[in-house]
Amino acid sequence: MTKLVISIFSFIALFSVVTATAVTQFDFSTLTLSNLKLLGDAHLNNGSVRLTRDLPVPNSGSGRALYTKPIRFRSPGTNYPATFSTFFSFSVTNLNPSSIGGGLAFLLSPDFDSLGSAGGFLGLSDSAAAGFFAVEFDTLMDVEFSDINGNHVGLDLNSVVSSEVGNLADVGVELKSGDLVNAWIEYDGSTRIFNVSVSYSNLKPENPILSLPLDLDKYVNDFMYVGFSGSTQGSTEIHSVEWWSFTSSFDSAISPNSGSSPPPPPPTVVFMNPAANSANSAKSPPPSLPPTGSNSASSTSQKESKSSSCHNQLCKQGPGAVAGVVTASAFVFALFAGGLIWFYSKKTKRVNANKSDSFASEIIKMPREFTYKQLKQATKCFNANRVIGHGAFGTVYKGILPETGDIIAVKRCSHSSQGKDEFLSELSIIGTLRHRNLVRLQGWCHEKGEILLVYDLMPNGSLDKALFEARTPLPWPHRRKILLGVASALAYLHQECENQVIHRDVKTSNIMLDEGFNARLGDFGLARQVEHDKSPDATVAAGTMGYLAPEYLLTGRATEKSDVFSYGAVVLEVASGRRPIERDANNNNVKFGGSCSNLVEWVWGLHREGRLLAAADAMLGGEFEESEMRLVLLVGLACSHPDPSARPTMRGVIQMLIGEAEVPIVPRAKPSTTFSTSDLLMTLQDSVSDCNAAIITISTSSSEKSFDGGDIV
C-alpha cells in the first residue's frame, strides 16, 4: 500500500514536470500499429521490428520502420537544433553464415513515404538530394562506399558514404554474431557535440566509439521522421530492433550561434525508457508486441494538438499561468490518487477475503494471461500432430494465435500435484528473467483445471535434435556460438539476477535454437532461486543422469557449481557429437572405448593418453580449427572437474571461450573422488527413475559402481 502511495505521488511530481516542459512520453511497448509505418520488407515479429525478411534463400531487399508523427528538430526561424538521445537494442542474424550482409541504420528523414535501395544503400537513399541523417551499422564492406570493413558504425550526412567511421572490433562488438547489441546515440543542441556508444552490455561505455562536433541544423528540417532502415545484399541476413527509446527536447541554454535565448520549447515526442535517463546506464526492458488498435493513436494526436495550443496561450500569459496550470493539474491528480487509493484498499480487502484464489495472486504479476479458448484454438484442440516435445512435467505443442498469426510453443503441464508445483516454480522464476539467451515466456493460462505456459517458438528446435537428428551435421561455428550463448545465460542466472537461480537441469534437450541458431536455455521446472552468498537447502537430487555433478547426487544440494558440471557435460557432448551416456537399441550402455560408459570419463581418458582431439565429432569431417576444438574440450573438462571448488565460474568460462582468459591447467589424469557406496545407494533410493533408464558410472575409492538411472526427480 505504501509503495502504491509513493508511486502515485511520484507520478504527480513527474506529471507536473512534464506539464511544465510540454513533453509527451512514450515507450516502445506502448506503440500501436498506427504509430509505426512499415515500408518494404519491414514487419513485426513477436514484439520486435524486423527490417528485412527471414528468407532461407539469399535475397536483396530493404525495409524501413518510422514513427508516424514528425518530430521538431529545429526551432522555426533560428539555427537552434534540438537536443536528442536514443537508446536501442538490435541483433543481426544470418541463416547462412557464409552469406554476405547489408546492415541497418538509425534514421532521421524528411521523407515519410520513400524507401532507398538494398545492399550498401541500407534502404536510406539513392541520392544526396533526398536529405537524411543516419547512423549506420554496416555488415558489408563495399569499396564503392569507402567502407573500412564489414563490421563498422558510420555517420551518414545526406550520403551513404560515411563522414565519420568507427571500427566495432575496437569495442569488442561483432555485428554478425547474432548477439543483442545496445547502442546509444546522443546530440547536445547547446554544445553541438554528437556521440555514439555501442556495447553488448546494458551499461553505456565510458568512452563513445564516435564523438565529434556537429552542426545538426545543416542536416535537418524543422520537422523530421525518426526510425530505422535496413537492407540485405544477396544474403539471408535478418535485422531486428528489439527495444527503442527516444528523447527530443530544446535546451534552455543560450544558443551558441545566435547569442540569445532560444524560443520557448514546442511540444516534443519522447520514446522513453526510464532506465535510459541514467548518465551511465540504460537497461533495456523486455520488448513486447505493440498492441493493435487506433483509439490510443488518435487520442494521443488530439492530446498533442491541445497541448501545443495551450502552450502557445500560456507563453503569452507568462510563467504565472504555467505555474497555475501545473498546480491545478497536480490538485486534480491528487484527487484522482485519493480515489485510486480508496478503490485499491477495497479491492485488497476483497482479495484477502478470497484465500482460495491464492494461485491467481501468485501469478498476477507475470506476463500476459491467455484464455484457455485462445490456446485450444491455437493448438487445434491440442492435436497430437502439433506435439513438438515432451518435458519432465508436460507436453509442448506448436500453436498459431489466430488474432496475430504469431507462432508459439504451448507447454501443457501434467495434472499431478508435482506438475503443479513445477509449473508454479517455472512461472515465478522465468517470468522475472530477461536475457537474450533465455527462452522468453509470453504468458500463461490456468483454466478448466489446465496449467499452460506460452513461450516463443524456437524454429530450429532443441540442440539435442540439431546434434543427433538433423540431416546435416551442425557446423562448428554454430556449436561454438551456442556454447557461448548458454554460458552467457548461466552467468546471468548465477551472478547477475537479483536472486541467484540454479537451473538444475542443464542439458542439450533444454537448450533451444532460434532462427539464427542462437542458444535459448529453457525449462525452468526444476530451477530454484536462492539469495546470493546463501547456502542452498538440501533436496532430493533432480535432473538427468550424465549431467549431474557427483556431489549433488550425494548431498542433494544444488549449487552454481553443479550447474557448471552440467554445462561441462553439454560442452563435451557438443564437441564430440556423443551423448553423456550412450545406449543401444536395447537400452544397454554403449562403451566409448576401454571400460568407460560415460562421456566425461571417456574424454578424461583421451586427455590422459595425449589424444584429446580424438574426441572431436567425426561428423564434422575435420572442418574446425584444432586450437578452438582443443580449447573447447579443455573448458568442458575444467567444468567437469570432480572437485566443485576447482570448477570455473560461468563468467570465467565466457572469458575462456572468447580468449580473454586462459583455461586453468587440467590434469592429465582425472582427480579421484572418494564416495561412500552406502551414501550413494541411500541417495539413489530417494530418487525416482523415469521409464527411460540410463547408466551412470561413479568412481569410488575401490572400484567402479554402475547404477540404473535416468531423469530423476
RAWO-V973887 format. One record per pair of residues at least 24 apart in sequence whose ideal C-beta (glycine too) atoms are under 6 Angstrom apart, sorted by the first residue. I is the first residue (numbers start at 1). J is the second residue. D is the distance in whole Angstrom. If there is no record, write none. Layout:
((I & J & D) (I & J & D))
//
This chain:
((8 & 337 & 4) (12 & 330 & 5) (12 & 333 & 5) (15 & 333 & 6) (16 & 326 & 5) (16 & 330 & 5) (19 & 326 & 5) (19 & 329 & 5) (20 & 326 & 5) (22 & 267 & 5) (22 & 311 & 5) (23 & 268 & 6) (23 & 270 & 6) (24 & 269 & 6) (24 & 304 & 6) (25 & 270 & 5) (25 & 272 & 5) (26 & 271 & 5) (27 & 272 & 6) (27 & 273 & 6) (28 & 243 & 6) (28 & 244 & 5) (29 & 288 & 4) (31 & 290 & 4) (32 & 290 & 6) (32 & 291 & 6) (32 & 293 & 6) (32 & 296 & 5) (32 & 297 & 5) (33 & 292 & 5) (34 & 294 & 5) (34 & 297 & 4) (35 & 68 & 5) (35 & 297 & 6) (36 & 65 & 6) (37 & 66 & 5) (37 & 68 & 5) (38 & 65 & 5) (39 & 64 & 4) (39 & 115 & 5) (40 & 115 & 5) (46 & 406 & 6) (46 & 456 & 6) (47 & 287 & 5) (47 & 288 & 5) (47 & 289 & 4) (48 & 240 & 5) (48 & 242 & 5) (48 & 287 & 6) (49 & 241 & 4) (50 & 240 & 5) (51 & 104 & 6) (51 & 228 & 6) (51 & 230 & 3) (51 & 239 & 4) (52 & 230 & 5) (52 & 232 & 5) (52 & 238 & 6) (52 & 239 & 5) (54 & 238 & 5) (54 & 515 & 6) (56 & 95 & 6) (58 & 99 & 6) (58 & 234 & 5) (58 & 235 & 6) (58 & 236 & 6) (59 & 232 & 6) (60 & 118 & 4) (60 & 232 & 6) (60 & 233 & 5) (60 & 234 & 5) (61 & 118 & 5) (61 & 232 & 6) (62 & 115 & 6) (62 & 118 & 4) (62 & 123 & 3) (62 & 231 & 4) (63 & 230 & 6) (64 & 115 & 5) (64 & 123 & 5) (64 & 229 & 5) (65 & 227 & 5) (65 & 228 & 5) (66 & 225 & 5) (66 & 227 & 4) (67 & 226 & 5) (67 & 227 & 6) (70 & 223 & 4) (70 & 225 & 6) (71 & 226 & 6) (71 & 248 & 5) (71 & 269 & 5) (72 & 223 & 6) (72 & 266 & 5) (73 & 220 & 4) (73 & 224 & 5) (74 & 217 & 5) (74 & 220 & 6) (74 & 222 & 5) (75 & 262 & 6) (75 & 263 & 5) (76 & 222 & 6) (79 & 217 & 5) (79 & 257 & 5) (80 & 255 & 4) (80 & 262 & 4) (81 & 189 & 5) (81 & 216 & 4) (81 & 217 & 5) (82 & 189 & 5) (82 & 248 & 5) (82 & 250 & 6) (83 & 188 & 6) (83 & 189 & 4) (83 & 249 & 6) (83 & 251 & 5) (84 & 187 & 5) (84 & 248 & 4) (85 & 186 & 4) (85 & 247 & 5) (86 & 185 & 5) (86 & 246 & 4) (87 & 184 & 5) (87 & 245 & 5) (87 & 276 & 4) (87 & 282 & 5) (88 & 183 & 6) (88 & 241 & 6) (88 & 244 & 4) (89 & 180 & 5) (89 & 182 & 5) (89 & 242 & 5) (89 & 243 & 4) (89 & 284 & 5) (90 & 181 & 6) (90 & 241 & 5) (91 & 180 & 5) (91 & 240 & 5) (92 & 139 & 6) (92 & 175 & 5) (92 & 176 & 6) (92 & 239 & 6) (93 & 178 & 4) (93 & 238 & 5) (93 & 516 & 3) (94 & 236 & 6) (94 & 237 & 5) (95 & 236 & 4) (96 & 236 & 5) (97 & 477 & 6) (99 & 235 & 4) (99 & 236 & 5) (100 & 140 & 6) (100 & 235 & 5) (101 & 139 & 3) (101 & 140 & 4) (101 & 235 & 5) (101 & 237 & 5) (102 & 140 & 6) (102 & 231 & 4) (102 & 232 & 4) (102 & 233 & 5) (102 & 237 & 5) (103 & 136 & 6) (103 & 137 & 6) (103 & 138 & 4) (103 & 139 & 5) (104 & 137 & 6) (104 & 230 & 4) (104 & 239 & 4) (105 & 134 & 4) (105 & 136 & 4) (105 & 229 & 5) (106 & 135 & 5) (106 & 185 & 6) (107 & 134 & 5) (107 & 227 & 6) (107 & 229 & 5) (108 & 133 & 4) (108 & 224 & 4) (108 & 226 & 6) (109 & 225 & 5) (110 & 221 & 5) (110 & 224 & 6) (112 & 225 & 5) (118 & 231 & 4) (119 & 233 & 4) (120 & 145 & 5) (121 & 160 & 6) (122 & 229 & 6) (122 & 231 & 5) (123 & 229 & 4) (123 & 230 & 6) (123 & 231 & 5) (124 & 160 & 6) (124 & 229 & 5) (128 & 158 & 5) (128 & 159 & 5) (131 & 158 & 5) (133 & 219 & 5) (135 & 185 & 6) (135 & 196 & 6) (137 & 175 & 6) (139 & 175 & 5) (139 & 176 & 5) (140 & 233 & 6) (151 & 175 & 5) (153 & 209 & 6) (157 & 219 & 5) (164 & 210 & 6) (164 & 212 & 6) (166 & 209 & 4) (166 & 210 & 5) (171 & 198 & 6) (171 & 209 & 6) (173 & 198 & 6) (178 & 516 & 4) (178 & 518 & 5) (180 & 436 & 4) (187 & 216 & 6) (189 & 251 & 5) (190 & 251 & 5) (190 & 253 & 4) (202 & 283 & 5) (203 & 281 & 5) (204 & 280 & 6) (204 & 281 & 6) (204 & 282 & 6) (242 & 287 & 5) (243 & 284 & 4) (243 & 287 & 5) (244 & 271 & 6) (245 & 271 & 5) (245 & 272 & 6) (245 & 273 & 4) (245 & 276 & 5) (246 & 271 & 4) (264 & 315 & 5) (267 & 304 & 6) (267 & 307 & 5) (267 & 308 & 5) (286 & 434 & 5) (363 & 427 & 6) (366 & 427 & 6) (366 & 431 & 4) (367 & 431 & 6) (367 & 441 & 6) (367 & 442 & 6) (367 & 443 & 5) (368 & 443 & 4) (370 & 443 & 5) (370 & 445 & 4) (370 & 454 & 6) (372 & 445 & 6) (372 & 447 & 4) (372 & 448 & 5) (375 & 410 & 5) (375 & 445 & 6) (375 & 452 & 5) (379 & 410 & 6) (391 & 523 & 6) (392 & 525 & 6) (393 & 419 & 4) (393 & 422 & 4) (393 & 525 & 5) (407 & 457 & 5) (408 & 454 & 5) (408 & 457 & 6) (409 & 455 & 5) (409 & 457 & 4) (410 & 452 & 6) (410 & 454 & 6) (411 & 453 & 4) (412 & 452 & 6) (413 & 451 & 4) (422 & 525 & 4) (423 & 451 & 5) (426 & 524 & 5) (426 & 525 & 5) (429 & 524 & 5) (429 & 527 & 5) (429 & 529 & 6) (430 & 524 & 5) (435 & 489 & 6) (435 & 492 & 5) (437 & 485 & 4) (437 & 488 & 5) (437 & 489 & 4) (437 & 519 & 5) (437 & 520 & 6) (438 & 489 & 5) (438 & 521 & 6) (439 & 512 & 6) (439 & 520 & 4) (439 & 522 & 4) (458 & 512 & 4) (458 & 513 & 6) (458 & 514 & 5) (458 & 520 & 6) (459 & 515 & 5) (460 & 513 & 4) (460 & 517 & 6) (462 & 509 & 5) (462 & 512 & 6) (463 & 508 & 4) (463 & 511 & 4) (464 & 508 & 4) (464 & 509 & 4) (473 & 619 & 4) (473 & 620 & 6) (476 & 620 & 6) (476 & 624 & 4) (478 & 517 & 5) (479 & 574 & 5) (482 & 519 & 4) (483 & 571 & 6) (483 & 574 & 6) (484 & 657 & 5) (485 & 518 & 6) (485 & 519 & 3) (486 & 511 & 6) (486 & 519 & 5) (486 & 521 & 6) (487 & 650 & 5) (487 & 653 & 5) (487 & 654 & 5) (489 & 521 & 4) (490 & 563 & 6) (490 & 650 & 4) (491 & 650 & 4) (491 & 651 & 5) (491 & 654 & 6) (494 & 560 & 4) (494 & 650 & 6) (495 & 651 & 6) (499 & 529 & 5) (499 & 531 & 6) (500 & 530 & 5) (500 & 532 & 5) (501 & 527 & 6) (501 & 529 & 5) (502 & 528 & 5) (502 & 558 & 5) (502 & 563 & 6) (503 & 527 & 5) (503 & 563 & 5) (504 & 542 & 6) (504 & 543 & 6) (504 & 558 & 5) (505 & 543 & 5) (506 & 563 & 6) (506 & 566 & 4) (506 & 567 & 6) (507 & 544 & 5) (507 & 547 & 5) (508 & 570 & 6) (508 & 573 & 6) (540 & 686 & 5) (541 & 687 & 6) (542 & 713 & 5) (544 & 711 & 5) (545 & 694 & 5) (545 & 696 & 4) (545 & 709 & 4) (545 & 710 & 6) (546 & 580 & 3) (546 & 581 & 4) (547 & 580 & 6) (551 & 644 & 6) (553 & 683 & 6) (554 & 679 & 6) (554 & 683 & 6) (561 & 644 & 4) (561 & 647 & 5) (564 & 639 & 5) (564 & 647 & 5) (565 & 640 & 6) (567 & 639 & 5) (568 & 636 & 5) (568 & 639 & 3) (568 & 640 & 4) (571 & 635 & 6) (571 & 636 & 3) (572 & 599 & 5) (572 & 603 & 5) (572 & 636 & 4) (575 & 632 & 5) (575 & 633 & 5) (576 & 615 & 5) (576 & 617 & 6) (577 & 617 & 3) (577 & 619 & 5) (581 & 694 & 5) (581 & 695 & 5) (589 & 695 & 4) (597 & 695 & 6) (597 & 697 & 6) (598 & 697 & 5) (600 & 640 & 5) (604 & 670 & 4) (608 & 668 & 5) (608 & 669 & 5) (634 & 663 & 5) (634 & 666 & 5) (635 & 663 & 6) (637 & 666 & 5) (638 & 663 & 6) (638 & 664 & 6) (638 & 666 & 6) (642 & 671 & 5) (642 & 673 & 4) (674 & 701 & 4) (675 & 700 & 5) (687 & 712 & 4) (688 & 713 & 6))
//
